[in-house]
């Protein structure tokens, strides 16, 4: 199998895996399978974040790069007498992208197919039709005729509900469509970076991390960073593009296919100035395309990593991704490849002297 096929297989397995915040076991095991050959040690913190450690050639600085394992989804909160499921969002959702979408309910007996339903427009008043359907009025229909039948399928309150979508290579093979690119693409970049670093001599101890519960407050990033105590950190995530109809350059600047995004500011992190400059210099020296952007309304794992211990210089490197926090999102293959190239060159260029230069005030 050639590398292209191997990469697509990994991306399919990562994105098809079902893992909302607090229930990340499936994507964690996929990530473990792919990253284990390139690590000296693989273990988890007590919340479930996966940590793959690779020692460098010397006792150099500790470099943490983290993608998050979880995806936005839902949780069953109750089953009504007619067998319909009421649910809670887990992570950020916009109600208008949810109706009539297929979902998978994970139960102890196995997966149950469902669809998000609501009142049909035919019986709504003209005024109601103009308004978005409130999420609290939605439900999940699993085809059960009663509460007992639904419970017979194995459904219980607390079960995870995951958006359903199959990984798809589009007619333009550079364009990839899947659920959970936010943020299995970050996990894939971590894996691929570790794979390439295995053949490269450098002094750094590298930690490739798949964090948990990012979508509900960057929780796994906090516990993983406290366990690792890194000298330098990178959050590898998804970002907003500005290349679709209705989005202007006042909303977002990036374009799919023009390189990974270097986030200089978001709601949780101001990029460390010294590390930011080092990242930009590395990209330019190696002719790696990149895009500078800001995300005033969101944040990445860097938000908790950079304030762990006595402070960790951190930068978010993201992949422009269309249709975030929906059932299907889209990326450009070149952005993925260039993000891996950038991370490899960054780590090759780091050593204790360079880290001290970055950190100095």
KETILUM-110910 format. One line per 4 residues: for each residue x, y, z of C-alpha. Coordinates in pm, 1 decimal. Each point is the difference from the previous one (the first is absolute). Example, Ala and Ser with C-alpha at 12.3 -4.5 7.8 and 13.67 -1.06 7.14 Angstrom:
BEGIN
1230.0 -450.0 780.0 | 137.0 344.0 -66.0 .
END
This chain:
BEGIN
0.0 0.0 0.0 | 147.7 338.6 -93.4 | 24.8 293.5 242.3 | -301.9 174.8 -148.0 .
-216.1 -303.3 67.8 | 145.7 -39.0 349.3 | -77.2 362.3 84.7 | -355.9 -20.8 -126.8 .
-53.9 -324.4 189.3 | 123.5 164.6 321.4 | -218.9 307.1 -53.9 | -303.8 -219.1 -66.8 .
55.9 -208.9 313.0 | 54.6 307.5 215.6 | -299.1 196.7 -127.4 | -241.9 -293.9 -16.9 .
79.3 -85.5 364.1 | -268.8 111.4 242.0 | 116.0 212.9 291.0 | -182.5 290.5 161.6 .
146.2 174.2 308.5 | 23.1 -244.6 288.2 | -26.1 -305.2 -228.2 | 311.9 9.0 -217.9 .
100.7 -367.4 20.5 | -51.9 -80.1 -370.6 | 215.0 279.4 -147.6 | 253.9 -46.6 279.3 .
54.6 -363.3 -99.6 | 32.1 95.4 -367.4 | 256.2 265.6 86.4 | 183.3 -243.7 226.2 .
23.8 -254.1 -282.5 | 150.9 248.6 -240.3 | 234.0 188.2 235.6 | 136.9 -289.4 206.2 .
261.9 -108.9 -258.2 | 163.1 343.3 17.6 | 11.5 43.6 378.7 | 215.5 -135.3 281.3 .
-294.8 1.1 238.8 | -377.2 46.8 -32.1 | -222.2 61.7 301.1 | -305.7 195.3 114.5 .
-69.1 256.9 267.5 | -286.1 -57.2 240.7 | -256.5 177.6 -221.6 | 91.7 -213.0 -300.6 .
225.9 221.7 -210.7 | 245.5 -209.8 -201.6 | 369.2 89.4 37.0 | 269.5 -140.6 -229.6 .
353.9 80.6 112.5 | 307.4 -11.4 -223.7 | 345.1 76.0 141.1 | 241.8 201.0 -211.2 .
371.5 -57.1 -41.3 | 82.2 209.6 307.7 | -171.0 114.4 317.0 | -158.7 291.1 -184.8 .
-311.8 205.8 59.8 | -348.5 -153.2 21.1 | -220.9 86.2 -296.9 | -374.4 -67.9 20.3 .
-221.4 -10.3 -308.2 | -365.2 -71.5 62.6 | -302.9 -74.9 -211.0 | -327.3 -73.3 175.8 .
-176.9 -332.7 -31.0 | -355.7 113.4 69.9 | -262.0 124.9 -243.7 | -318.8 195.4 62.2 .
-303.3 -219.6 56.4 | -290.9 -63.5 232.2 | -98.8 -196.8 308.1 | -329.0 -177.1 72.5 .
-163.4 162.2 303.4 | -333.4 -186.7 10.4 | -229.3 -231.4 -193.4 | -364.3 100.8 -25.4 .
-294.3 -238.9 19.9 | -22.6 -22.4 -381.3 | 365.9 -100.3 -35.7 | 136.4 331.8 -122.5 .
335.1 112.2 143.2 | 54.6 339.9 152.8 | 356.0 118.3 -9.8 | 259.2 252.2 110.2 .
257.0 152.2 -234.1 | 360.2 -80.8 93.3 | 212.5 273.1 -153.9 | -114.5 295.4 -207.5 .
-286.2 -45.3 -246.3 | -207.4 232.7 -216.3 | -354.4 -136.4 -10.9 | -51.2 67.4 -370.3 .
256.6 -263.2 -101.3 | -151.5 -278.0 210.7 | -351.6 -75.8 -123.4 | -59.7 -323.1 -196.4 .
362.1 -107.2 44.0 | 86.6 -363.2 64.0 | 170.4 -89.0 327.4 | 139.5 -307.6 172.8 .
-91.6 -77.9 360.6 | 275.8 -199.1 174.5 | -150.8 -249.6 244.0 | 135.4 -293.0 199.2 .
-178.4 -227.6 -244.7 | 148.0 169.2 -306.9 | -71.5 291.0 -230.7 | -357.0 116.7 -63.6 .
-91.0 212.3 -301.9 | -202.8 316.1 57.3 | -102.6 322.4 -167.6 | -49.3 343.9 155.3 .
-363.9 98.4 -36.7 | -235.9 287.0 72.7 | -341.3 125.6 -101.2 | -41.5 12.9 -381.9 .
-40.4 349.0 -151.6 | -347.4 -90.7 -129.8 | -150.3 35.1 346.5 | 198.6 305.0 110.6 .
-138.5 349.8 -9.8 | 147.3 239.5 -259.4 | 178.1 181.5 282.9 | 151.4 -321.3 138.9 .
129.8 -102.8 -343.3 | 215.8 312.9 -11.6 | 181.0 -85.8 321.4 | 268.9 -260.6 60.7 .
-133.6 -306.1 179.2 | 117.0 10.5 363.3 | 228.4 -291.8 85.4 | -210.1 -68.0 310.2 .
-293.4 -86.4 -227.2 | 194.7 -258.2 -199.1 | 13.9 -371.5 73.3 | 162.0 -314.7 -136.2 .
-217.8 -259.0 -171.0 | 146.4 -352.1 15.1 | -311.0 -172.1 -132.7 | -114.8 -120.0 340.8 .
-370.6 -12.6 84.5 | 37.9 33.4 375.4 | 246.0 70.3 278.9 | 27.3 -371.3 70.5 .
84.5 -75.1 -363.4 | 264.2 273.5 -7.7 | 153.7 -138.1 317.6 | -17.8 -345.4 -155.4 .
227.9 130.8 -274.6 | 246.3 78.4 278.8 | -53.8 377.3 18.6 | 48.5 163.5 338.7 .
33.5 361.3 120.1 | 364.9 100.6 -22.8 | 62.3 -185.3 -327.4 | 211.4 184.2 -257.2 .
-158.8 116.1 -323.2 | 235.4 55.9 -291.8 | -56.7 171.1 -336.1 | 2.4 -248.4 -286.2 .
206.3 58.2 -313.9 | 239.7 -215.4 -202.8 | 346.9 125.1 -91.8 | -9.5 105.6 -365.4 .
262.7 94.0 -259.9 | -170.5 253.2 -224.7 | 13.2 32.1 -380.4 | 295.8 229.4 52.7 .
215.0 -255.3 189.9 | 172.6 278.3 192.5 | -330.2 76.6 172.1 | -97.6 -231.2 284.9 .
-338.7 -12.5 172.5 | -66.9 -164.0 336.4 | -151.3 40.1 341.5 | 235.8 81.5 287.2 .
282.2 164.1 -195.6 | -32.7 220.7 308.3 | 226.7 -132.0 123.8 | 109.0 -339.5 -126.3 .
197.8 186.4 -265.8 | 211.5 139.6 284.0 | 51.2 -352.7 134.7 | 103.3 -115.8 -348.6 .
253.6 282.7 -30.0 | 145.3 -100.2 337.3 | 27.3 -363.6 -115.5 | 156.7 86.8 -334.6 .
245.8 241.4 161.7 | 110.3 -271.3 243.9 | 35.4 -242.1 -291.7 | 235.3 231.7 -188.7 .
198.1 95.5 310.1 | 86.7 -363.0 68.0 | 253.8 18.7 -283.4 | 142.3 340.4 97.7 .
267.1 73.7 259.4 | -96.3 279.1 242.5 | 53.4 65.4 372.5 | -360.4 54.4 106.7 .
-233.5 -220.0 200.6 | -319.2 13.7 -202.4 | -343.7 -70.7 141.5 | -273.6 -71.5 -254.6 .
-331.2 39.3 179.5 | -363.7 -72.0 -72.9 | -189.9 198.6 260.8 | -353.4 -62.1 126.0 .
-290.7 235.4 71.2 | 133.3 295.7 -198.7 | -345.3 91.6 -127.8 | -132.3 53.0 353.3 .
276.2 215.6 144.5 | 346.2 -124.2 -105.2 | -3.0 -235.9 297.8 | 232.5 -274.0 -124.1 .
258.4 256.9 -106.3 | 26.9 116.3 359.7 | 55.5 -343.5 149.8 | 235.9 -114.4 -276.8 .
210.9 315.8 22.6 | 21.3 -35.4 377.1 | 124.6 -356.2 -43.4 | 250.6 78.3 -277.8 .
120.5 344.6 117.1 | 116.2 103.8 -349.1 | 249.2 274.7 -82.5 | -174.2 86.6 -329.4 .
-345.5 -96.7 -125.6 | -205.0 -2.7 -317.5 | -375.1 -49.0 -24.0 | -81.2 -157.2 -337.5 .
-363.2 66.6 -84.4 | -246.5 127.3 -259.3 | -71.1 360.1 -92.8 | -251.3 213.5 -184.6 .
46.6 61.7 -375.1 | -124.0 307.8 -179.6 | -47.7 -151.4 -344.5 | -369.6 -90.9 -8.2 .
-295.6 213.2 -114.3 | -114.5 253.9 256.5 | 326.8 -0.4 196.4 | 213.4 311.7 -44.0 .
362.3 73.3 88.3 | -134.4 186.2 302.5 | -128.7 -332.8 128.7 | 292.9 -226.3 -93.3 .
305.4 32.6 -221.8 | 109.7 -352.0 -86.8 | -57.2 -201.6 -316.4 | 0.4 -379.3 -25.8 .
318.7 -125.3 -162.2 | 221.3 298.5 77.1 | 175.5 -139.7 305.1 | -53.2 -59.2 370.9 .
-126.5 288.2 210.7 | 222.3 158.4 264.2 | -244.5 137.8 257.6 | 138.6 316.7 157.1 .
-305.5 65.6 219.7 | -309.0 -185.0 112.5 | -241.2 24.6 292.1 | 223.0 -213.8 224.5 .
356.9 67.2 -115.4 | 226.4 272.6 -127.0 | 272.3 -178.3 -194.8 | 332.6 17.1 181.8 .
194.3 265.9 -186.6 | 337.5 -175.3 -1.9 | -146.0 -335.3 -103.5 | -225.0 162.0 -259.8 .
301.1 168.5 -161.5 | 194.0 -327.4 2.5 | -290.6 -182.2 -169.2 | -30.8 266.2 -271.0 .
374.5 4.6 -61.9 | 3.9 -379.8 -26.4 | -283.2 0.8 -254.2 | 164.9 269.0 -211.1 .
346.1 -160.7 12.4 | -144.3 -330.1 -122.5 | -239.4 150.6 -257.0 | -304.2 -140.7 180.3 .
-315.6 199.5 -79.2 | -191.2 131.8 299.8 | -282.5 236.7 84.5 | -20.2 233.9 298.3 .
-341.7 24.8 160.4 | -192.5 80.3 315.8 | -303.4 -169.7 155.8 | -161.5 246.0 237.4 .
-293.6 -230.5 74.9 | 174.3 -329.7 65.9 | 301.5 -164.8 154.5 | 223.0 -306.3 -7.0 .
176.6 -221.0 251.6 | 275.5 262.4 11.7 | -235.0 196.9 224.6 | 55.9 -237.8 291.8 .
346.8 -123.1 -90.7 | 162.0 343.7 0.3 | -112.4 76.0 356.5 | 104.6 -334.7 148.6 .
282.7 -18.3 256.4 | 203.6 322.9 -22.2 | -111.1 76.1 -355.3 | 67.2 -173.0 -332.2 .
72.2 189.5 -323.7 | -268.5 -125.1 -237.5 | -131.6 57.6 -351.4 | -305.9 -143.0 -176.3 .
59.7 -138.4 -347.8 | -328.4 -78.6 -170.0 | -147.5 -135.0 -322.8 | -262.3 212.1 -174.5 .
-316.3 -211.2 16.3 | -336.0 76.1 -155.5 | -324.7 -70.7 188.1 | 141.8 -51.4 348.1 .
-232.6 -138.5 268.7 | -231.8 -165.3 -248.5 | -41.3 -356.9 -123.4 | 250.0 48.9 -285.0 .
307.1 221.4 -30.5 | 246.7 52.1 -283.9 | 376.2 44.3 -17.3 | 266.0 24.8 -270.1 .
260.7 -275.8 -11.5 | 284.9 246.6 -67.5 | -68.4 180.3 328.6 | 36.3 -328.4 185.2 .
327.0 -86.7 -172.4 | 145.3 347.0 56.0 | -99.0 -2.1 366.3 | 194.7 -324.1 44.6 .
298.1 148.2 -183.7 | -12.1 308.1 220.3 | -17.4 -196.9 324.2 | 292.6 -220.0 -102.8 .
216.4 300.0 -87.7 | -96.0 180.6 321.2 | 105.3 -293.0 215.5 | 321.8 -50.2 -200.5 .
85.6 364.9 68.3 | -57.2 -13.9 375.9 | 260.6 -73.0 264.3 | 70.2 128.4 349.6 .
176.8 311.2 -125.5 | -281.9 87.2 -240.3 | -266.4 -56.8 268.0 | 187.1 230.1 241.1 .
14.5 263.3 -274.4 | -375.1 -34.8 -61.3 | -88.8 22.9 368.5 | 228.5 288.8 96.9 .
-185.4 315.5 107.1 .
END
